[in-house]
Structure formats: structure tokens, C-alpha cells
Amino acid sequence: MLTLYSSPGACSLASHIALRDAGAAFELARVDFKSSQQRGPDYLAINPKGRVPALVTDHGVLTETPAILGYVAATHPEAGLLPADPWTRARMDSLVAFLCATLHVAHAHKFRGSRWADDPSSHEDMRRKTPETVGAAFRHVEDECLRDGPWAMGDGYSLADPYLYTVARWMEGDSLDPADFPKVAAHRARMETRAPVRAALEAEGLDPVSA
């Protein structure tokens, strides 16, 4: 049995949705960030990084969203979350890496400035810059990644879609207007019509964000 350690609304939502997309048997374990549970000894024994997601498997604990998404897709091939075409698969991997290393990091500058700087004025600079840097990342997704169909990889749903949906839920919190990114907003709304997404939101106590 798999166990996913997740915090509501965090990036771990992507792994949660993917597990439901795959029809995987898993348990959901909530990590309460408000009480700093991620820094407590019990959770650090599971994931010394003190972050989510963490997926407990029969082989050990797996961390980092791209790795967990890939593992879920590879161990549940019947779900079809990995594109069969090598070029499409590479493009999907590129988008997942971009969401992780660029968009998510830009978002984190608003709330986690202490990871990169000690001076409070630097933290404020990062907060002010967040709409610009996150907006630039979503502009790339809008113009370059959502050109060919309803899903991130065109006509075929893939593991990139729950990750894109998860970070797109943060747009308003980063002072972005979804109307400026109509393809991203349409993708977000489309995701919320899917039963696995609705089930994941309900399990995490989250509301849909699309009208």
C-alpha cells in the first residue's frame, strides 16, 4: 500500500491527483503546515527535507513531485499517463521540469524568501517581484505549451496536467488575473470537471477555483 504525505493545496496535490488518475491503492496522510508538523521529528524521519510530497512505497520513500509523478505513471501503465511517442514524452518532461524548477520556485519567493536571503528587505523585494516572475512563467505556458489541444500535451491527458492544474490554483494568490491567461484558466476549469480531481479536492478539503 502506498502512502502519500500531503498538505492541502500544496504542490503535493499534483501527486494526489495522479494517484487517483492511475486508480492506485493508497492512503492519504495529512501534514499540517500550520502547526509546523513538517519540521517535527516524526515527519522528518519520513522525509528529512521537511517538505511535501513524500510517497512511502514498498521500496522506500520517494520525494520530489516530478519523481513521484513519474513513478505513479510507470507503475500504472494502464492509466496511460505517459505519452508513447518519445518526442511528446520529452516535451512533457520538459514542462514538468519547468513547472518544478522555474514556476514553483518563483512562487516560493513570495512566501519562502528566507530560503534565499536573510535580510527582511530582500524578502520584501522577492514578494514584490513574484507577480512578474510567476506571470512570465505562466506566459510561457500559455503561449508555448497550451497551443495544440485541451491538455498540456495536446489531445492526450498526461501526468503534466495535474501538476499544471496544481500550480495554476495559485495564480490569484500571486496577484495574477486568470483572465490574462485564458488557456491556462480553461485548462484549470477543464481539470475540475474530472472525477479524480474532484475526489482529490474533497479529500483535502479544498474548493474548486473555477466558476
N, CA, C and O of each residue as an XYZ file, in Angstrom:
844
protein
N       0.846     -1.194      0.000
C       0.000      0.000      0.000
C       0.880      1.243      0.000
O       1.810      1.352      0.799
N       0.590      2.161     -0.882
C       1.279      3.433     -0.933
C       0.677      4.397      0.088
O      -0.519      4.339      0.374
N       1.501      5.275      0.629
C       1.026      6.350      1.493
C       1.597      7.665      0.984
O       2.812      7.819      0.860
N       0.718      8.602      0.692
C       1.136      9.922      0.239
C       0.999     10.914      1.382
O      -0.087     11.101      1.932
N       2.109     11.546      1.733
C       2.094     12.625      2.711
C       1.909     13.937      1.956
O       2.690     14.281      1.069
N       0.861     14.653      2.331
C       0.418     15.812      1.562
C      -0.077     16.884      2.504
O      -0.510     16.600      3.621
N      -0.008     18.144      2.035
C      -0.613     19.256      2.758
C      -1.618     19.914      1.834
O      -1.301     20.163      0.671
N      -2.817     20.203      2.309
C      -3.864     20.716      1.423
C      -3.441     21.941      0.622
O      -2.996     22.945      1.179
N      -3.590     21.837     -0.701
C      -3.299     22.952     -1.579
C      -1.854     23.120     -1.946
O      -1.533     23.944     -2.802
N      -0.960     22.360     -1.325
C       0.457     22.441     -1.663
C       0.725     21.709     -2.972
O      -0.195     21.165     -3.584
N       1.975     21.694     -3.397
C       2.319     21.035     -4.652
C       2.020     19.545     -4.620
O       1.918     18.909     -5.669
N       1.881     18.987     -3.434
C       1.562     17.571     -3.292
C       0.209     17.216     -3.888
O      -0.075     16.041     -4.122
N      -0.637     18.225     -4.139
C      -1.925     17.955     -4.773
C      -1.734     17.291     -6.136
O      -2.551     16.462     -6.537
N      -0.676     17.643     -6.844
C      -0.421     17.043     -8.152
C      -0.233     15.528     -8.040
O      -0.796     14.768     -8.828
N       0.551     15.099     -7.070
C       0.767     13.660     -6.867
C      -0.522     12.979     -6.423
O      -0.808     11.852     -6.827
N      -1.290     13.665     -5.594
C      -2.563     13.127     -5.127
C      -3.503     12.874     -6.309
O      -4.107     11.807     -6.414
N      -3.619     13.865     -7.194
C      -4.487     13.691     -8.359
C      -3.980     12.567     -9.245
O      -4.770     11.754     -9.726
N      -2.674     12.509     -9.467
C      -2.106     11.464    -10.324
C      -2.392     10.072     -9.774
O      -2.685      9.154    -10.540
N      -2.311      9.908     -8.472
C      -2.633      8.607     -7.871
C      -4.078      8.228     -8.149
O      -4.376      7.066     -8.424
N      -4.966      9.194     -8.080
C      -6.371      8.911     -8.374
C      -6.581      8.689     -9.873
O      -7.381      7.838    -10.263
N      -5.873      9.444    -10.714
C      -5.923      9.197    -12.150
C      -5.516      7.756    -12.475
O      -6.100      7.108    -13.344
N      -4.505      7.276    -11.757
C      -3.960      5.952    -12.021
C      -4.804      4.827    -11.435
O      -4.589      3.658    -11.753
N      -5.756      5.174    -10.588
C      -6.526      4.140     -9.906
C      -5.707      3.381     -8.884
O      -5.977      2.213     -8.603
N      -4.693      4.050     -8.322
C      -3.788      3.401     -7.373
C      -4.450      3.212     -6.016
O      -5.300      4.004     -5.609
N      -4.054      2.168     -5.333
C      -4.457      1.954     -3.945
C      -3.468      2.720     -3.061
O      -2.270      2.440     -3.077
N      -3.970      3.678     -2.297
C      -3.074      4.487     -1.464
C      -3.831      5.048     -0.279
O      -5.060      5.120     -0.269
N      -3.062      5.442      0.713
C      -3.588      6.166      1.856
C      -3.061      7.590      1.809
O      -1.930      7.829      1.386
N      -3.885      8.530      2.243
C      -3.509      9.934      2.269
C      -3.232     10.336      3.715
O      -4.088     10.182      4.586
N      -2.035     10.850      3.960
C      -1.655     11.308      5.294
C      -1.428     12.815      5.248
O      -0.597     13.302      4.481
N      -2.159     13.535      6.059
C      -2.080     14.999      6.041
C      -0.917     15.488      6.891
O      -0.711     15.031      8.015
N      -0.161     16.430      6.326
C       0.910     17.103      7.053
C       0.437     18.530      7.313
O       0.184     19.290      6.378
N       0.323     18.881      8.574
C      -0.239     20.183      8.954
C       0.864     21.233      8.994
O       1.654     21.277      9.937
N       0.914     22.072      7.975
C       1.924     23.124      7.931
C       1.675     24.197      8.979
O       2.622     24.815      9.466
N       0.413     24.430      9.335
C       0.106     25.488     10.300
C       0.741     25.213     11.653
O       1.115     26.145     12.365
N       0.863     23.958     12.008
C       1.498     23.591     13.271
C       2.953     23.171     13.071
O       3.583     22.636     13.983
N       3.482     23.417     11.867
C       4.875     23.075     11.520
C       5.160     21.580     11.684
O       6.263     21.183     12.060
N       4.157     20.772     11.399
C       4.339     19.333     11.519
C       5.451     18.826     10.598
O       6.091     17.816     10.888
N       5.675     19.530      9.492
C       6.704     19.092      8.548
C       8.108     19.198      9.137
O       9.050     18.594      8.623
N       8.243     19.966     10.213
C       9.552     20.120     10.853
C       9.690     19.267     12.112
O      10.727     19.290     12.775
N       8.644     18.518     12.435
C       8.673     17.678     13.627
C       9.457     16.399     13.397
O       9.639     15.980     12.254
N       9.922     15.776     14.471
C      10.770     14.587     14.336
C      10.079     13.413     13.648
O      10.722     12.647     12.931
N       8.782     13.271     13.862
C       8.089     12.137     13.247
C       8.093     12.257     11.725
O       8.362     11.285     11.019
N       7.788     13.477     11.217
C       7.770     13.617      9.764
C       9.182     13.656      9.190
O       9.418     13.125      8.105
N      10.117     14.269      9.894
C      11.489     14.307      9.402
C      12.094     12.909      9.305
O      13.011     12.679      8.516
N      11.590     11.994     10.093
C      12.054     10.608      9.980
C      11.584      9.991      8.659
O      12.210      9.071      8.133
N      10.476     10.511      8.136
C       9.960     10.033      6.847
C      10.618     10.784      5.702
O      11.075     10.174      4.736
N      10.667     12.107      5.808
C      11.265     12.948      4.772
C      12.154     13.990      5.442
O      11.655     15.017      5.901
N      13.455     13.746      5.505
C      14.364     14.687      6.164
C      14.373     16.073      5.533
O      14.858     17.021      6.151
N      13.848     16.216      4.312
C      13.776     17.534      3.678
C      12.729     18.415      4.355
O      12.771     19.639      4.226
N      11.791     17.798      5.074
C      10.756     18.572      5.754
C       9.784     19.242      4.811
O       9.280     20.327      5.102
N       9.514     18.607      3.682
C       8.590     19.165      2.698
C       7.651     18.065      2.209
O       7.842     16.882      2.493
N       6.649     18.487      1.475
C       5.766     17.543      0.800
C       5.936     17.756     -0.703
O       6.348     18.824     -1.156
N       5.607     16.707     -1.463
C       5.061     15.412     -1.076
C       6.158     14.430     -0.682
O       7.339     14.626     -0.968
N       5.718     13.367     -0.015
C       6.545     12.188      0.215
C       5.646     10.985     -0.024
O       4.532     10.920      0.496
N       6.129     10.041     -0.805
C       5.359      8.848     -1.120
C       6.085      7.642     -0.550
O       7.199      7.319     -0.962
N       5.442      6.983      0.399
C       6.005      5.778      1.002
C       5.605      4.591      0.142
O       4.420      4.341     -0.082
N       6.609      3.859     -0.338
C       6.390      2.691     -1.192
C       7.012      1.464     -0.541
O       7.665      1.564      0.498
N       6.806      0.320     -1.153
C       7.424     -0.903     -0.644
C       8.942     -0.865     -0.762
O       9.644     -1.620     -0.090
N       9.443      0.019     -1.620
C      10.885      0.108     -1.838
C      11.545      1.176     -0.973
O      12.767      1.193     -0.830
N      10.745      2.062     -0.399
C      11.281      3.162      0.369
C      10.463      4.414      0.140
O       9.370      4.363     -0.423
N      11.000      5.536      0.579
C      10.288      6.808      0.478
C      10.801      7.578     -0.739
O      12.006      7.737     -0.936
N       9.865      8.043     -1.537
C      10.185      8.824     -2.722
C       9.714     10.254     -2.500
O       8.594     10.480     -2.042
N      10.572     11.223     -2.827
C      10.222     12.636     -2.700
C      10.419     13.334     -4.042
O      10.964     12.757     -4.984
N       9.968     14.580     -4.111
C      10.018     15.450     -5.283
C       8.906     15.100     -6.273
O       8.791     13.966     -6.738
N       8.100     16.106     -6.575
C       6.914     15.914     -7.411
C       7.213     15.243     -8.751
O       6.522     14.282     -9.091
N       8.207     15.692     -9.539
C       8.440     15.021    -10.827
C       8.738     13.534    -10.681
O       8.280     12.726    -11.489
N       9.498     13.174     -9.661
C       9.835     11.770     -9.458
C       8.608     10.956     -9.063
O       8.412      9.843     -9.551
N       7.789     11.512     -8.184
C       6.587     10.792     -7.748
C       5.617     10.643     -8.912
O       5.053      9.567     -9.112
N       5.418     11.704     -9.680
C       4.528     11.605    -10.835
C       5.013     10.530    -11.798
O       4.222      9.720    -12.283
N       6.303     10.522    -12.072
C       6.851      9.522    -12.978
C       6.707      8.112    -12.454
O       6.431      7.186    -13.216
N       6.891      7.943    -11.158
C       6.756      6.613    -10.562
C       5.318      6.120    -10.639
O       5.064      4.966    -10.981
N       4.396      6.992    -10.322
C       2.980      6.610    -10.381
C       2.605      6.206    -11.796
O       1.943      5.190    -12.004
N       3.030      7.006    -12.771
C       2.690      6.705    -14.160
C       3.329      5.403    -14.623
O       2.689      4.601    -15.304
N       4.597      5.189    -14.253
C       5.310      3.997    -14.716
C       4.788      2.717    -14.074
O       4.814      1.655    -14.695
N       4.315      2.814    -12.839
C       3.820      1.619    -12.145
C       2.350      1.356    -12.417
O       1.803      0.345    -11.974
N       1.711      2.260    -13.143
C       0.311      2.071    -13.528
C       0.170      2.383    -15.018
O      -0.544      3.314    -15.390
N       0.843      1.612    -15.869
C       0.857      1.936    -17.307
C      -0.517      1.903    -17.946
O      -0.751      2.560    -18.960
N      -1.425      1.141    -17.357
C      -2.765      1.047    -17.922
C      -3.507      2.379    -17.875
O      -4.485      2.571    -18.597
N      -3.049      3.295    -17.030
C      -3.695      4.608    -16.917
C      -3.329      5.537    -18.074
O      -4.006      6.538    -18.307
N      -2.256      5.204    -18.799
C      -1.877      5.998    -19.967
C      -1.423      7.405    -19.650
O      -1.693      8.324    -20.424
N      -0.741      7.600    -18.533
C      -0.300      8.936    -18.141
C       1.028      9.336    -18.771
O       1.442     10.491    -18.664
N       1.700      8.386    -19.430
C       2.968      8.668    -20.103
C       2.763      8.605    -21.612
O       2.319      7.574    -22.118
N       3.066      9.659    -22.340
C       2.928      9.606    -23.797
C       3.800      8.511    -24.395
O       4.936      8.308    -23.965
N       3.272      7.816    -25.373
C       4.023      6.733    -26.019
C       5.081      7.277    -26.968
O       6.147      6.679    -27.116
N       4.800      8.397    -27.608
C       5.734      8.985    -28.563
C       6.917      9.607    -27.829
O       6.715     10.417    -26.925
N       8.163      9.244    -28.199
C       9.333      9.754    -27.471
C       9.435     11.279    -27.466
O       9.839     11.860    -26.459
N       9.077     11.945    -28.578
C       9.161     13.398    -28.627
C       8.139     14.039    -27.688
O       8.449     14.991    -26.973
N       6.920     13.505    -27.701
C       5.893     14.036    -26.805
C       6.275     13.784    -25.357
O       6.055     14.637    -24.497
N       6.846     12.616    -25.082
C       7.292     12.307    -23.721
C       8.381     13.294    -23.273
O       8.371     13.760    -22.134
N       9.308     13.605    -24.168
C      10.367     14.549    -23.814
C       9.804     15.941    -23.569
O      10.239     16.637    -22.651
N       8.837     16.350    -24.386
C       8.204     17.651    -24.185
C       7.461     17.693    -22.852
O       7.466     18.715    -22.166
N       6.825     16.587    -22.491
C       6.140     16.523    -21.212
C       7.139     16.649    -20.065
O       6.904     17.384    -19.107
N       8.260     15.922    -20.171
C       9.292     16.005    -19.140
C       9.827     17.434    -19.026
O      10.119     17.908    -17.928
N       9.954     18.114    -20.170
C      10.427     19.490    -20.165
C       9.454     20.406    -19.431
O       9.872     21.262    -18.651
N       8.168     20.229    -19.678
C       7.171     21.059    -18.998
C       7.159     20.785    -17.505
O       7.111     21.722    -16.708
N       7.203     19.524    -17.113
C       7.217     19.178    -15.690
C       8.435     19.792    -15.003
O       8.328     20.314    -13.894
N       9.597     19.729    -15.664
C      10.803     20.325    -15.092
C      10.656     21.838    -14.962
O      11.099     22.425    -13.975
N      10.035     22.467    -15.955
C       9.828     23.920    -15.915
C       8.894     24.302    -14.777
O       9.155     25.266    -14.057
N       7.818     23.559    -14.610
C       6.883     23.855    -13.518
C       7.570     23.722    -12.171
O       7.323     24.511    -11.259
N       8.425     22.729    -12.050
C       9.099     22.467    -10.780
C      10.205     23.481    -10.500
O      10.258     24.073     -9.422
N      11.089     23.677    -11.483
C      12.313     24.422    -11.235
C      12.182     25.921    -11.470
O      12.980     26.700    -10.949
N      11.190     26.330    -12.245
C      11.050     27.749    -12.562
C       9.782     28.335    -11.957
O       9.860     29.244    -11.131
N       8.608     27.830    -12.353
C       7.360     28.436    -11.885
C       7.188     28.253    -10.376
O       6.878     29.211     -9.668
N       7.385     27.049     -9.891
C       7.185     26.799     -8.457
C       8.177     27.597     -7.620
O       7.817     28.134     -6.572
N       9.418     27.678     -8.074
C      10.426     28.428     -7.324
C      10.080     29.922     -7.304
O      10.233     30.585     -6.279
N       9.613     30.443     -8.440
C       9.204     31.848     -8.468
C       8.061     32.098     -7.496
O       8.040     33.123     -6.814
N       7.118     31.177     -7.426
C       6.012     31.277     -6.473
C       6.530     31.258     -5.034
O       6.053     32.012     -4.187
N       7.493     30.406     -4.770
C       8.009     30.264     -3.406
C       8.707     31.519     -2.918
O       8.804     31.731     -1.709
N       9.196     32.357     -3.822
C       9.854     33.592     -3.401
C       8.917     34.491     -2.598
O       9.375     35.289     -1.781
N       7.612     34.367     -2.823
C       6.667     35.222     -2.099
C       6.554     34.820     -0.630
O       6.392     35.672      0.243
N       6.641     33.523     -0.369
C       6.367     33.024      0.980
C       7.599     32.463      1.684
O       7.617     32.356      2.910
N       8.613     32.109      0.930
C       9.765     31.399      1.492
C      11.072     32.129      1.199
O      12.097     31.503      0.929
N      11.026     33.455      1.256
C      12.217     34.227      0.925
C      13.421     33.894      1.783
O      14.560     34.068      1.349
N      13.181     33.412      3.007
C      14.297     33.096      3.907
C      15.141     31.934      3.405
O      16.239     31.698      3.911
N      14.637     31.211      2.418
C      15.462     30.146      1.837
C      16.639     30.717      1.054
O      17.664     30.054      0.894
N      16.489     31.948      0.565
C      17.487     32.519     -0.329
C      18.196     33.745      0.236
O      19.268     34.110     -0.247
N      17.624     34.383      1.242
C      18.221     35.614      1.767
C      17.868     35.761      3.240
O      16.858     35.235      3.708
N      18.719     36.487      3.965
C      18.497     36.722      5.392
C      17.889     38.090      5.677
O      17.154     38.251      6.652
N      18.185     39.062      4.846
C      17.727     40.429      5.081
C      16.235     40.541      4.787
O      15.812     40.216      3.677
N      15.418     40.993      5.751
C      13.979     41.133      5.510
C      13.647     42.001      4.300
O      12.638     41.771      3.633
N      14.483     42.994      4.014
C      14.209     43.827      2.842
C      14.354     43.017      1.557
O      13.678     43.292      0.565
N      15.217     42.038      1.575
C      15.344     41.150      0.410
C      14.094     40.309      0.242
O      13.650     40.063     -0.879
N      13.531     39.870      1.350
C      12.288     39.098      1.291
C      11.178     39.947      0.670
O      10.395     39.457     -0.144
N      11.116     41.212      1.055
C      10.091     42.095      0.503
C      10.300     42.320     -0.992
O       9.338     42.372     -1.758
N      11.542     42.450     -1.394
C      11.835     42.574     -2.827
C      11.341     41.350     -3.588
O      10.769     41.480     -4.670
N      11.557     40.167     -3.030
C      11.118     38.942     -3.683
C       9.602     38.883     -3.768
O       9.047     38.440     -4.774
N       8.931     39.332     -2.707
C       7.467     39.348     -2.731
C       6.952     40.287     -3.822
O       6.012     39.954     -4.545
N       7.567     41.450     -3.934
C       7.140     42.405     -4.958
C       7.380     41.868     -6.363
O       6.621     42.160     -7.288
N       8.423     41.094     -6.513
C       8.804     40.586     -7.833
C       7.954     39.390     -8.261
O       7.900     39.060     -9.446
N       7.295     38.744     -7.308
C       6.605     37.483     -7.596
C       5.588     37.585     -8.731
O       5.609     36.726     -9.612
N       4.698     38.579     -8.767
C       3.745     38.629     -9.880
C       4.436     38.673    -11.243
O       3.950     38.092    -12.213
N       5.568     39.364    -11.304
C       6.283     39.462    -12.583
C       6.905     38.127    -12.974
O       6.764     37.687    -14.115
N       7.593     37.481    -12.035
C       8.308     36.253    -12.381
C       7.347     35.080    -12.594
O       7.523     34.288    -13.519
N       6.335     34.975    -11.737
C       5.353     33.915    -11.926
C       4.535     34.183    -13.185
O       4.217     33.262    -13.937
N       4.198     35.453    -13.407
C       3.459     35.803    -14.607
C       4.229     35.452    -15.871
O       3.639     34.983    -16.844
N       5.537     35.673    -15.867
C       6.355     35.315    -17.032
C       6.343     33.806    -17.257
O       6.325     33.343    -18.398
N       6.353     33.052    -16.178
C       6.310     31.596    -16.310
C       4.977     31.138    -16.887
O       4.943     30.271    -17.760
N       3.884     31.714    -16.405
C       2.576     31.351    -16.956
C       2.423     31.837    -18.396
O       1.713     31.213    -19.185
N       3.082     32.946    -18.748
C       3.024     33.403    -20.134
C       3.682     32.373    -21.053
O       3.201     32.123    -22.158
N       4.771     31.785    -20.597
C       5.412     30.726    -21.386
C       4.476     29.538    -21.551
O       4.342     29.000    -22.650
N       3.828     29.127    -20.468
C       2.893     28.009    -20.548
C       1.747     28.348    -21.497
O       1.360     27.533    -22.334
N       1.213     29.547    -21.358
C       0.087     29.986    -22.185
C       0.438     29.979    -23.673
O      -0.323     29.475    -24.499
N       1.593     30.541    -23.998
C       1.933     30.759    -25.408
C       2.628     29.570    -26.059
O       2.497     29.358    -27.264
N       3.364     28.796    -25.269
C       4.196     27.743    -25.855
C       3.738     26.322    -25.543
O       4.057     25.396    -26.289
N       2.995     26.135    -24.455
C       2.686     24.771    -24.003
C       1.227     24.376    -24.183
O       0.907     23.188    -24.141
N       0.350     25.326    -24.379
C      -1.073     25.009    -24.496
C      -1.606     25.424    -25.862
O      -2.659     26.052    -25.971
N      -0.863     25.061    -26.894
C      -1.216     25.505    -28.240
C      -2.000     24.465    -29.043
O      -2.720     24.815    -29.978
N      -1.860     23.181    -28.678
C      -2.268     22.121    -29.598
C      -3.489     21.316    -29.171
O      -3.880     20.386    -29.877
N      -4.091     21.638    -28.057
C      -5.229     20.837    -27.647
C      -5.685     21.180    -26.244
O      -5.192     22.130    -25.637
N      -6.615     20.416    -25.738
C      -7.189     20.750    -24.425
C      -6.270     20.447    -23.251
O      -6.461     20.981    -22.158
N      -5.271     19.591    -23.468
C      -4.391     19.183    -22.371
C      -2.973     19.702    -22.610
O      -2.662     20.217    -23.684
N      -2.140     19.562    -21.619
C      -0.791     20.112    -21.696
C      -0.010     19.561    -22.885
O       0.800     20.272    -23.480
N      -0.250     18.300    -23.232
C       0.451     17.673    -24.344
C      -0.428     17.549    -25.581
O      -0.160     16.719    -26.450
N      -1.455     18.350    -25.667
C      -2.326     18.305    -26.835
C      -3.612     17.564    -26.528
O      -4.315     17.885    -25.570
N      -3.914     16.566    -27.351
C      -5.160     15.819    -27.179
C      -5.086     14.785    -26.063
O      -6.116     14.352    -25.546
N      -3.866     14.386    -25.690
C      -3.721     13.311    -24.718
C      -3.438     13.813    -23.316
O      -2.496     14.576    -23.101
N      -4.252     13.386    -22.361
C      -4.026     13.711    -20.946
C      -2.756     12.999    -20.477
O      -2.494     11.861    -20.868
N      -1.972     13.677    -19.637
C      -0.730     13.090    -19.135
C      -0.479     13.555    -17.707
O      -1.256     14.330    -17.149
N       0.610     13.076    -17.126
C       0.911     13.448    -15.745
C       1.314     14.914    -15.616
O       1.407     15.427    -14.500
N       1.557     15.607    -16.748
C       1.818     17.041    -16.674
C       0.572     17.828    -16.290
O       0.672     18.920    -15.732
N      -0.601     17.274    -16.588
C      -1.832     18.030    -16.361
C      -2.154     18.250    -14.887
O      -2.513     19.371    -14.525
N      -2.049     17.249    -14.014
C      -2.310     17.552    -12.600
C      -1.301     18.520    -11.999
O      -1.636     19.280    -11.090
N      -0.071     18.498    -12.498
C       0.929     19.437    -11.977
C       0.605     20.859    -12.431
O       0.657     21.793    -11.630
N       0.272     21.028    -13.708
C      -0.098     22.353    -14.196
C      -1.333     22.863    -13.468
O      -1.393     24.035    -13.098
N      -2.309     22.006    -13.261
C      -3.508     22.419    -12.534
C      -3.154     22.893    -11.123
O      -3.665     23.912    -10.657
N      -2.287     22.158    -10.457
C      -1.938     22.486     -9.076
C      -1.308     23.864     -8.972
O      -1.700     24.659     -8.118
N      -0.338     24.160     -9.828
C       0.317     25.474     -9.733
C      -0.606     26.585    -10.243
O      -0.497     27.731     -9.808
N      -1.518     26.245    -11.169
C      -2.458     27.263    -11.663
C      -3.463     27.673    -10.592
O      -4.045     28.754    -10.684
N      -3.678     26.842     -9.586
C      -4.549     27.211     -8.474
C      -3.961     28.362     -7.660
O      -4.675     29.005     -6.890
N      -2.669     28.624     -7.825
C      -2.001     29.654     -7.032
C      -2.027     31.025     -7.704
O      -1.537     31.991     -7.119
N      -2.577     31.143     -8.901
C      -2.466     32.395     -9.652
C      -2.993     33.596     -8.875
O      -2.308     34.612     -8.758
N      -4.198     33.483     -8.348
C      -4.780     34.627     -7.636
C      -3.932     35.009     -6.424
O      -3.752     36.194     -6.143
N      -3.414     34.016     -5.709
C      -2.575     34.299     -4.549
C      -1.274     34.987     -4.912
O      -0.644     35.631     -4.073
N      -0.873     34.845     -6.176
C       0.331     35.527     -6.659
C      -0.011     36.818     -7.398
O       0.800     37.349     -8.156
N      -1.228     37.314     -7.163
C      -1.699     38.593     -7.730
C      -1.753     38.572     -9.252
O      -1.473     39.576     -9.907
N      -2.116     37.423     -9.806
C      -2.301     37.294    -11.242
C      -3.782     37.152    -11.551
O      -4.528     36.526    -10.798
N      -4.198     37.735    -12.657
C      -5.576     37.627    -13.115
C      -5.663     36.482    -14.114
O      -5.054     36.558    -15.182
N      -6.404     35.421    -13.797
C      -6.519     34.307    -14.736
C      -7.015     34.722    -16.120
O      -6.734     34.046    -17.111
N      -7.751     35.832    -16.189
C      -8.237     36.302    -17.485
C      -7.095     36.674    -18.422
O      -7.272     36.705    -19.639
N      -5.927     36.957    -17.858
C      -4.761     37.274    -18.684
C      -4.127     36.028    -19.283
O      -3.263     36.116    -20.155
N      -4.567     34.861    -18.806
C      -4.017     33.585    -19.276
C      -5.191     32.658    -19.595
O      -5.410     31.674    -18.890
N      -5.943     32.963    -20.647
C      -7.191     32.234    -20.892
C      -7.019     30.740    -21.128
O      -7.889     29.955    -20.751
N      -5.918     30.334    -21.741
C      -5.716     28.904    -21.976
C      -5.414     28.175    -20.667
O      -5.903     27.070    -20.433
N      -4.609     28.804    -19.827
C      -4.334     28.215    -18.515
C      -5.615     28.149    -17.695
O      -5.886     27.139    -17.046
N      -6.406     29.221    -17.719
C      -7.661     29.240    -16.970
C      -8.630     28.199    -17.492
O      -9.323     27.554    -16.705
N      -8.692     28.019    -18.814
C      -9.575     26.998    -19.386
C      -9.116     25.604    -19.001
O      -9.934     24.724    -18.733
N      -7.795     25.402    -18.974
C      -7.262     24.103    -18.542
C      -7.629     23.841    -17.088
O      -8.007     22.728    -16.723
N      -7.515     24.869    -16.268
C      -7.850     24.732    -14.845
C      -9.309     24.332    -14.681
O      -9.631     23.436    -13.900
N     -10.188     24.998    -15.419
C     -11.613     24.677    -15.341
C     -11.881     23.267    -15.873
O     -12.701     22.537    -15.317
N     -11.198     22.893    -16.934
C     -11.387     21.566    -17.532
C     -10.956     20.471    -16.549
O     -11.604     19.430    -16.442
N      -9.870     20.720    -15.847
C      -9.405     19.733    -14.867
C     -10.461     19.499    -13.791
O     -10.628     18.377    -13.314
N     -11.168     20.552    -13.414
C     -12.134     20.426    -12.322
C     -13.409     19.720    -12.746
O     -14.296     19.511    -11.919
N     -13.523     19.349    -14.011
C     -14.633     18.503    -14.439
C     -14.295     17.022    -14.295
O     -15.173     16.173    -14.454
N     -13.043     16.700    -13.999
C     -12.601     15.306    -13.913
C     -12.883     14.739    -12.522
O     -12.633     15.392    -11.509
N     -13.403     13.527    -12.491
C     -13.745     12.896    -11.214
C     -12.535     12.737    -10.291
O     -12.674     12.990     -9.095
N     -11.352     12.330    -10.779
C     -10.207     12.207     -9.868
C      -9.822     13.536     -9.223
O      -9.409     13.572     -8.064
N      -9.958     14.617     -9.969
C      -9.636     15.932     -9.409
C     -10.643     16.312     -8.335
O     -10.265     16.769     -7.255
N     -11.905     16.126     -8.627
C     -12.937     16.456     -7.635
C     -12.767     15.618     -6.370
O     -12.956     16.115     -5.259
N     -12.408     14.347     -6.543
C     -12.214     13.481     -5.376
C     -11.016     13.935     -4.552
O     -11.065     13.919     -3.322
N      -9.944     14.340     -5.223
C      -8.763     14.806     -4.507
C      -9.064     16.098     -3.750
O      -8.649     16.259     -2.602
N      -9.777     17.010     -4.387
C     -10.135     18.257     -3.719
C     -10.985     17.986     -2.478
O     -10.762     18.566     -1.416
N     -11.946     17.107     -2.633
C     -12.807     16.793     -1.500
C     -12.012     16.177     -0.356
O     -12.221     16.523      0.807
N     -11.105     15.271     -0.682
C     -10.303     14.610      0.340
C      -9.396     15.595      1.078
O      -9.093     15.398      2.255
N      -8.961     16.657      0.389
C      -8.081     17.634      1.006
C      -8.837     18.835      1.589
O      -8.231     19.750      2.148
N     -10.154     18.817      1.453
C     -10.953     19.910      1.972
C     -10.787     21.202      1.203
O     -10.847     22.292      1.772
N     -10.576     21.070     -0.112
C     -10.348     22.231     -0.984
C     -11.558     22.468     -1.869
O     -12.286     21.535     -2.207
N     -11.762     23.709     -2.237
C     -12.840     24.070     -3.161
C     -12.293     24.210     -4.576
O     -11.128     24.564     -4.756
N     -13.117     23.937     -5.578
C     -12.715     24.290     -6.945
C     -12.493     25.790     -7.044
O     -13.077     26.573     -6.294
N     -11.639     26.175     -7.985
C     -11.349     27.600     -8.120
C     -11.985     28.203     -9.367
O     -11.958     29.420     -9.548
N     -12.551     27.374    -10.220
C     -13.163     27.870    -11.447
C     -14.664     28.001    -11.251
O     -15.287     27.187    -10.569
N     -15.232     29.027    -11.852
C     -16.669     29.261    -11.725
C     -17.441     28.163    -12.433
O     -18.672     28.181    -12.441
